[in-house]
Amino acid sequence: MRVLFVKIGAIGDALMARGLPLALRRDHPGARLTWAAGRTIAPLVRGRVGRGSYSG
């Protein structure tokens, strides 16, 4: 399974969504999780994926 999280600039939304990748990783350990994030929220989501990638 591949999941793409797209968050361009809503900091509050990004903070609220940070637990979602952890839950997906727990339930689907083989999933590939990727964040596509704007500059304002990149520091919040970088490194939060585990095995996957970040594009900022």
N, C-alpha and C positions, 0 to 999 in steps of 0.2 A: 504494500500500500504506500502511496505517495501523498503527502499533504503539503499544501502551500499556504502559509499564513501571509496575508497581505495587509500591512498596516503602514500607511504613508506618513501620517503626522499626528494622529490623535493620541496624545500621551496617556490620558485617562483610560482609553479603550485598551491600549497596549498593556498597561498595568493590570487591568482586570483580566486580560487574556493570558497572562503569563503562566497560569496554572494549567491551561489546556494542553500544551505540549507534554507536560509531565504526566497528565492523566492518559493521553494517547500513548505515550511511551510505555507506561505501565500495562495498559490493556493490549497494545500492539507493539511488542518489543522489536519486531523486524521492520517497522515502518520507517520510511525516509521522510523526515520533517524538514521543511525549509521555510525560512522567514524572508520575505521581501519587505524591507522597511526603509522609511525615510530617515534622513540624518538626525532628526530630533529624537526619534525613539530607538535608533540603532544601539546605543549603549545599554538600553534596557533589555533588549532581546538577544544581543550577541552572546553566544555561549550558553544559551538556555535551551538548546535543541538536543544536546547529546549527540548521537550519531545523525548527522544531517548537514545542513549548510545554511549559510546566511548570505544574503545579497543586499547590499545597502547602497 
